[in-house]
Amino acid sequence: MEAMVIIIIAIVIIVIWRAKQKKSNQDGIVTPISHYDYAGLLSEAERGDVNAQSRLAYMYAVGEDVKKDEDKAFYWYNKAAMQGHVYSKYELAKMYNSAFGKFHNIDSAERTLIEIVNIDDWVGRYAGPSALALGRIYQKQEKLDYSSALYWLYRAKLIDTFESGTALSDIEDEMERISRTSGFVMSEVIKSQWNSDYFMHFLKKAESGDMDSQYEIATQYRRGRLIEKDDDKALYWFSASAKQGNIASMSSLVTSYYFDYYVPNVDPKLPPISDKYRNLDLAEEWLLKVIELSDEREAGRNAVKLSELYMEKQNYLKAIYWLYQAQALEDMDYIFKINTILAENGLSITNEQKRQWEDEARQRVYSKIH
C-alpha cells in the first residue's frame, strides 16, 4: 500500500513538473530536460514540433544531458528557425556571427538578425539584442559601414531591451567612439528623424488597433523620450491596449491608478506628484485581471499588491485572503504578516475559513500550470 502511494505521488510530481516545463517553453525559453525524456523529445522534434527542435538544439549546444555537438545544435536550430521560431533564429544568428565558429557567415548573420528585428517588430524580446548585434557587424572589416552601425546602435538604444551585461551607457559610449573614429556624426536632425520614424511606425499600428503597438505608444508618452511626455495620452493608449488583453498595459494601468501616487519626490524644488489618476477601484479591477492572466510567479507578486490595496481600503479579510493566494503562488511564507494584520485589527478567522482559502490558493496554482 505504501509503495502504491509513493508511486502515485511520484506520478503527480512528474505531471506537474512537465506541465511547468511545457509552459516555460512557449515563449522560446529553453529549459534543460532529463535524459530520460530524450527519446520522446527527439521523436517530437522529428515530427516537426518547433519547441522540441529548439530544446534539442539547446541541449546539443551546451552539452546538457547529451554530448556537446555543434553540428546537431546547428541542424535543430535551423529546423526550428525555418518554422519562424524567434529564439532559434537568434541562436542561429549568433552561430553565424561567431568569428571563429565553423558556421561563420557574416551575410547569413546580417540577414537573420534583420529578420528577427522585423519579426519581433522592433520591441520584442530579441529585437534589442539583434539590433545591437547588427550595429557591431557593421563595425567589422567585412561589412564596414559606420552610418549603418550608428543607425542600428541607435535603434538598439530606442528598443532598450538587451541581454544581461549590456547597459544603455555602453551603447552610447560605443556610438561616441564610432563618431570619433570615423568622423561620422549623427546630427540632431538625423536623430529626430529616426525617433519620428520609430514613433510613427507604432502609432499607425496602434491606431489600427494593434494592442502591442498601443502599449509601445503609451510607454513612449509616459517616458517622454521620443515624444513630449503626456500622461493623459499614455493612459488612453494603456487603456486601449489593456481592454484587448495586453497584460503589460494592465500592469501599467495599475501603476497609474495606484502605485504612481507613492513614488516619493526627492527634489523639494519640484511640485508634488499628482494623484489625478488615483482610483483604488480601477486599480483593484485591473489587478484582478492581471492575476487571472499571469503565470504563477507574476500572479503571486500582484496578489501581494492587491493585499496592500485592500489594507488601504481597510478590507482586512480580503487583504489576508490575497496573502494566502500569494503564499501559494510565490511559494513564500506570509503567515507572520497575516497574523500581524489579525492582531492589529482585532480579527480572527476560523480553521474552516483558513482551509477554504488555502484550498482556493492551491487550486489557483494548479490552474496556472495546466
N, C-alpha and C positions, 0 to 999 in steps of 0.2 A: 504493500500500500504506500509506504513512504517513497519507494522508488518511483511509483507512478506519479505521485505528487511532484517530485523533483523533475521528472521528465516534462510534465505539463508546464511547470514554472519556466523551465528552460526554453520550451517552445514559444511561450508568451514573450519572453525577453527577446528571443531572436526575431519574432514577428515585429515587435515594436522597434527594435534596432534597425531592421531592414527598411521599415517604413520611414524612419527618420532619415536614413541614408538616401532613399529614393527622393525624398523631399529636398534634401540638400543639393541634389544634382540637377534639379530642374532649371536653375539659373546658370548652369555651366560650371559650377564649382566642383572640382573633382575630389572625391573622398576615397582614401585608400580602403581596400577591402581585404578580407581574409582569403588566404589561398584556397580555402575550402569552396569558395564561390567562383574560382577562376573558370572552371569548365562551363558553368552556366553563363558567366559573363561573356566568354568567348563565343558561345552559341548565339547569344543575343546580338553581339557585335556583328557576327557573320550574317545574321538575318537582317541587318541594317539598322538596328537600334542606335541612334546617334549618341545617346548618353553612355551606352555601353562601350561604343567605339572610343569615345573621348576618355572614359575612365581607364580603359585598357591601354590607350596611348600613354596616359599619365604613369601608369604602373611601369611600363617599359622605359619611359623617360627617366624615372628616378630610381628604378630598381626596387619597387615596392612589391614584396611577395613574389617577384619573378626576377630572373636575371636581367640586368640592365641591357637594353638593346635599342640603340638609336634608330636602326633601320625599321624595326617594328613600331617604335614610337611614331616615326615619321609616317609610316604606312597608315596607322589608325587615325592619327590626327588629320591626315589628308582625306581619309574616308569621311570623317565627321565634318570636316571643313566643306567638302563638296556638297553636303546637305545643308550648309548655312549655319553650322554651329559656331558661334562667335568666339567662344573660348578657344576652340580648336584652331580656328583661323589665327588667333593671336599667338598661340604656341607655335604654330607653323611659321608665322612671320618671324618669330624670334630665332627659329632654326635657320631660316633663310638669311637672317641678318647677322648671324654669328660669324665673325671674321675668320675663325679657324675651324668652323664646323664643316663636316663633309657635305652638307646640303647648302652651303653658302651660295646665295644667288641674290645679288642686290636688287635686280629688276623684279624678281618674284617677291622679295620683301616689300619693296615700294608698292607694287600692285596690291598685295594682300592687305597691307596697312591702310591704304586708301579705301579699299573695300570695307574694312572694319569700321572706319570713321563714318562712312556713308550708311552702312547697315545700322550702326549704333546711333545714327542721327545726331552726331556731334557731342551728345551729352551722356551716352550710355557708359556702362562700366569700363569698357575697353577703348572708348573713343579718346580719352585723355592720354593714356599711355601710348596709344597708336600715333596720335598727333605728335607727341614728344619724340617717339622713335623716328618719325618722318623728318622732324626738324634736325635730328642728328645724322640721318642718312645723307641729307643734302650738305652736310659739312665734310663728308668723306670725299676723297680724291676721285673715286669712281663716279660720283654724282654731284660734284661740287657746284652748288648754286646757292649763294648767300641770301639772295632775295627769297627763294623758296624756303630756305632754312629758317629765316626770320618769320616768314608767314606761318609755318607750321608750329614753331615755338610759341608764337603769339596766340595761335589758335588753341594750343595746349593750355596756355595760361588762361584763356577765356573759359575753356571747359572746366579747368580746375579740379580734375579727378585723376590722381596719379597713383602709381604703386608706392608702397611704403618706402621711405628713404628719399623721396623727392619732394622738395619744398618749392613753393611759388618763388621764393627769393633766388633759388638755384637757377630757375629758368630765366629770371630777369638778369642775373649775373651772366648767364650764357649768352643772352641776346646782346648785352653790352659788350661782351668780349668779341663777338662776331662783328659788331659795328666797328670796334677799334681795329680789328684785323683787316677787314675788307674795305673799310671806308664807306660802306653802305649804311646809311642811317634812315630809319623809318621816320618819316615826318609825321607830325600830328594829324595831317590831312589823311595820310595812309591809315594810321591807327583808327581815326574817326570813321573812315570808310569801312574798314574791317569790322569795327564794332557795329556799325549800322547794318552791314550785310548779315552778321550773326543774329542781331536782334530781329531784323525783318524776316529772316528765314523762319524763325519760330512764331513771329506774330501772325504771319499768313496762315500757318498751320493751326495756330491757336484759334484764330477767327473762323476757321473752317470746322472747328470742333475737336481737334486732337487734344486729348486730356494731358498727355505728357508735355506737349508744347505749351499748353496753358500753364502748367506748373513752372516751366522754364521762364516764361514771360513774367509770371508772378514773382519768381525768385529775383529776376533782374530788377523789377520795380522795387522790390524790398531792399536789395543791396545798394542800388543806386550807382552801380559801376559803369554800365554801358548806357544807361538812360537816367534821366533825373529821377531821384528817389520819389516814389509816390505810393504811400501806404494804402490809399483808397483803391488804386488800380491793382495793387498787389492782392488785396483782399478779394476784389472782384474776380480775378483770374484764379486764385486759390479756390474760391467757392465754385467756380465753373468746373474746374478740374476735379474737385472733391466729389461733386454731385455725380460725376461719371465713374467714380470708384478709385481715383488715384490716392493711394494711402499716404504718400508723402505730402500731398496737398491737404489731406485731412489733418495730419500732424501739424502742418503749418497753421491751419485754422485754430487748432487747439492753442498753439503758441500765441496767436493774435488775440484770441478771446480770453486767455487766462495767464499764460506764463510771461508774456511781454511786460505785464504790469509789475512783475517782481524784479526785473533787471535793474540793478542799482545804477544811479547816475553818479559816477565818481568825480565828475568835474562840476564843482559848485557854480561855475560860470554859465553852465548850460541850463536851460529850463528843465523842469522835472519831466520824466517820461509820461506821455499822455496815456490815460486809461480810456480813451474814446471808444475802443473796440471791446472793452472788458464786458464779458457776458458769460456768467458761470453756467447758465442753462445750455447755451450753444456749445460751450467747451465740453460740457458733460455729454451732450448728444454726439459730438464728433469723437470724443474719447471712446465711447462705447462702440462706435463703428470701427475705429482703429483696432481695438482689442479683438473684435469679431473677425477681422480680416487678416491680422498679423500672424506671424509664426509665434510659437510659444514664448520665446525669449522676449521678443518685442512686445507681445501682449502682456507679459509679466511686468515689464517696465512701465507700460501705460496703465496697468492696474494699480500700481503704486501711485501714479499721478492722480488717477481717479479717486483713490482713497484720500489723498491730500485735499482734493477739491471738495469731497464730502465733509471732511473735517472743517473746512472753511464754511460750508453751508450748515454746519452743526448737525449733520445727519450722521451721528457717530456709529450707529449699527451698520449703515451702508459702508462707511469707511472701513470698519472691521471686516465686513463681508469681502470687500475687494482686496484686503490684505491676505485673507485666506486664499483668494484666487491667485494673487501674485506669488504667494508662498509656494504653491504647487507649480505654477508656470515657470518661475525662475529657479525653483529648487533652492529657495532661500528660507531662512528662519525669521519669521516676523512675530513670533509668539510674545517676545518681550514687549514689542511695540503694541500688540493687541491688548495685552494685559495692562499696559500703562494707560491706554485710552479708556479701558473699562474702569480702572481705579480712579482716574482723574475726573471722570464724569458720573461716578456712582452707578454704573451699569453692570449688568451681568447677562450672560447667555446660558441657556440650558445645554446640557450634554447632547440632547437630541438636535438642537439647533446647530451646535458645533459640528456634529456628524453630518448633518444635511449639507452644510456649507462646504465641508471637506469633500463630500461625495460629489457635489457640483463642480468643485475645483478639479478633482480627478477626471471627471467626465469632460471638462473643458480641455484638459491636457490631451486626453485620448482623442478628442475630435481634431485637435491641431496636428496630430501626427498620422492621421489616417485620411 
